[in-house]
Amino acid sequence: MGFAIFAFFVVFLLIASVGMLMFYRETVLQRINEVITPQPKQKTLMTSLQESGFSLGGVVEHFENVLPKSQAEVSVVLQRLIRAGYRNESAVKVFYGSKFVVPLSLCVIALATGLGSFSPFFVYTTCLGLGFLAPDFWLGRKISSRQRKIKLGLPDVLDLLIICIEAGLSLDQATVRTAQELKHAQPELCDELSIVVLEQHAGRARSDTWKHLAERTGVDSVKNLVAMLIQSEQFGTSIAKTLRVHSDTLRTQRVQQVEEMAAKTSVKLVFPLVLFIFPALFLVTLGPAVILMMESFKSLLGH
């Protein structure tokens, strides 16, 4: 059994090496030339990790045609990837390739660790199911995290928009300035605002670009903001006042959510109190008394 696992690993590594040489021949030749004729070049750890991730993504891309998929399913996955912040053309290929590579990797791990010998059907079926669903769960967590960051950073972005508009800039110019100034503090939302600016430069109407922003993010507060901006533009009301009211509303909602979470804390503490703290407390306080009572009863019954 050990020899079979060792032989399997050797064959797997050989196939992987041949695949890397076939798919990344130019990259390998470039690295060989860099070793032969070294040039002074500063390379950080982050750059090395990014290059390694890019190579791994390129390998995964080649497995995306293994799984059957419809055009509607690809459209839904593409929209989810955009909401997670992945707009590259290869993002869909990497996603579908990972749905094939991850189950296969889990099966290899189960075979190497010997878990498959206990119940092969159950273990390998579980590995295939979890591996197939793991990219969807990971993508869902990325979307939720990005939407939460956008929701938390929206009041700060609105405040800077208000300052720019009250200083005499138009909404389009204020959007450009806000995307530049808060690029490091709120990268997710400023990234979306930069796309709004690019669409406006391409000739799209302002209302359409903001509607696309609401569709890309999928955040309710952003949808409400877009609806208020469109109504303000249609009815000719002050955009600065509209943004100020929406910013105050968002901050009030944030305070209310924190108060709601604090109010739920007492209810959530009931279960650990009843299951863990109260039994230990009863054991410490009533344990000695129970022992004394048992000894007293024994002495009485013995006499």
N, C-alpha and C positions, 0 to 999 in steps of 0.2 A: 504493500500500500504506500509506504514512504517513497519507494523508488518511482511509483507511478505519479505521485504528486510532484516529485522533483523533475521528472521528465516532462510533465505538463507545463511546469513553470519555465523550463528551458525552451520548449517549443514556443510558448507564448511570448517570451522575451525576444526570441529570434524573429517571429512574425512582426512584433511591434517595431523592432529595429529596422527591418526591411521596409515596413510601411513608412516610417519616419524618413528613411533615406529616399524613398520614391516621391513622397509628397513635398519634402523640404530639401531637395537636393541643392538648390541655389543658396539657401540659408546655411547649409552645412559647408558648402564651398566658400562662402563669404567668411564664416568663422575660421575656417582653415587658413584663408589668406590673412586674416587678422592675427592669427597665431604666428604665421611665418614672418609677416612684416608688421610687427606691432606698431601702433600709432598711439600717441598720448591722448587718451580719452577717459574722461571721468564718468564712471558708471555707478549709480547708486543701487541699493538693494531693491527699492521700489521698481526701478527700471527693469531689473532682472526678473522680478516677479511678474511684471506686466508682460514681458516677452515670453515667459514660460506659459502664462495663461493664454496668450494669443496662440501659441503653438498647440496647446491642448485643445483650444476651441477649434482650430483648423482641423485637427484630427477628428474631433467629434462631428464636424460638419459632414463628413463623408458617409455617416450612417443615417442621415436624415431621410433618405429615400427608402429605408427598410420598412418603416411603418406606413400603412395606408392612411390617407387623410383627405378630407374634402376641402373645397375652397372656403366654405362657410366656417369650418373649424379653423383653418389657417387665418381667416380674418379675425376671429375671436382671439386667437393666440397673439396675433400681431397687435391688437388693441391692448391686450394685457401687458405685453412687453413694452409698449410705448408708455403705458401708465407706470411701469416700473422704472422707466428711464433708459431703456435699451432701444435705440432707433437705428442701429446698424442693419444693413441688409442681411448679414449673416446671423442675426439674433434668432430668427425662426429656425434656421438650419441647426444651430447649436442646440436649441431647445429640443427639437425632435430627435436630434442625434443623442442627446443625453438620456432621453426616454428609452433608448436602446442600450446605451453603454452602461448606465447605472445598474439596471437589473443584471446584466452580464457580469459586472464587477462584483455585485453582492453574491452571485452564485459562485464565482471564483473564490471569494473570501470564505464562503461556507464550505466549499470543497477543501480549501487549504487548511482551515482550522479544524476540520473533522466534524462540524455540526451536521453535515448532511448524512452522516452515518447513523444518527439516532432515528430520524424519521425523514427519509429523503423526499417523499412527496410533499409533506407539510412544509419542510424547511425551504425547498426550492420554489414551491408555489408562493410562500410568503416573501421570499427574496424577489421574485419576479413582480409580485403585486406592489410591494413597497418601493422597489426601484422604479417601477413605471409611474407611480403616483408622486414620488419624491420631487421631481422637477416642478410639478404643479403646486405642491405645498410650499416649496422654496419661492416660487414666483409670487404666490399669494402673500407670503410674509414680506417680500420686497415691496409689493404694491402697498400693503398696509403701512409699512414703515415710511415710505415716501409720501403717502397721503397725509400721515400724521405730521410729518415735518412741514409739509406745505400748509396745513391747517394752522400749525403753531406759528409759522413765520408770516402768515398773511397780515395780521395787524401791523407789524413793523413795516412791511412793504407799503401798506396803505398810508401809514403816517408819512413816509418819505414822498409818496405820490402827492399827498395833500400839500406838503411843504413846497414841492416843485410847482404844483399848479397855482398855489397862492403867490408864488414868486413871479408868476407871469408866463410860465411855460404852458404849452398845450398838453393834452392828454398823451399824445403820441411822443412828444419830446420828453415828458415826465416819465413815461414808460422806459424810454431808452436810458435816461439818466439813472433811474432806479435799478434797472438791470445791471448797469455798470458799477454802481456804488455798493450794492448789497450782494455782489457776486460771491464773496467769500463768507459772508454772514448767513445768507439764505441761498445756497447754491441751487437747490431744487426748484424753488419758485422763480428765481431769476433766470434759470435755464428755460423755463416755460415762457417767461416774459420776453426773452430774446427771440424765441420762435414767433411770438406775436409780432415783434418788430420786423423780423424777416418777412413774414407774410404780408405785412403792410407795405414794406418796400417792394414786394413783388406785385403789388397792385390790387390786393384784395381789400374789400370794404372793412372798416373798423369793426362793425358789428359781427361780421363773419369770423374775423380773427379771434375776437373774444369768445365767441361761441365755440370755436375749435379748442380754445384753452379750457373751457369747461368740460368738453368731451374728452380731452386728453387726460386731465387730472382725475375726473370723477369724484371731486370733493364737493360736498353740498354747499359749503360756505363760498367756494369759488363760483358755483352755479348761481347762487343768490347775488353775488357781486356782479356777475355778468348781466343778469336780468335787470338789476338796478342801474347799471351803466347804460344799457340799451334804452330803458325807459327815460332816463335823464337826458339822453341825446335826442330822443323823439319829442319829449315835451319841453325841452329847452331849459330845464332847471340847472342849478349850480352843481357841477360835478364834484367840487371840493366839499360841499356840504353833504352830498350823497356819500362820498367816501368816508367822511368823518363819522356820519351816523352809523355806517356799516362797521367801521373799526370799533366804535364804542360798543356796538351790539355784540361783536365777536369777543371782546374782552369781558363783557358781562356774562356771556355764555360760558366762557372759560372759568370764571369765578364760580358760577353755578354748578358746573361739572365737578370742580374741586370740592365744593360743599356737599354735593351728592355723594361723591366717593367717600368723604369723611363720615357722612351719616351712615353709609353702608358698612363701615368698619365694625361697628358694635354688633351688627347682625352676623357678620362673617366670623367674628371671634367666638361665637357661641359654640361652634363645632369643635375647634381645638380645645376650648375650655372643658366641654363635656367629655370628650374622648381621651384627652391626655392629662390635663391639669387636675381636674376634679378626682379622678381615680388615684393619682399619686398623693393628692392631699388627704383623701379619705384613708389611704393606706398608712400614711405617716401619723395622722391624728388618732384614728380608731384602732390601728393595729395593736399597739400595746394594751389597750383596754380589752380587746377581744382575747388576747393571749392570757391576761389575768383572769378573765371570766372563765375561760376554758380550764385553767388550772384550778380555780375555785370549785367548779363543777366536778372535776375529777376527784378532788380531795373529799367532797361531800359524798359522792357516789361510792368512793372507796371505803369510807367509814360506815 
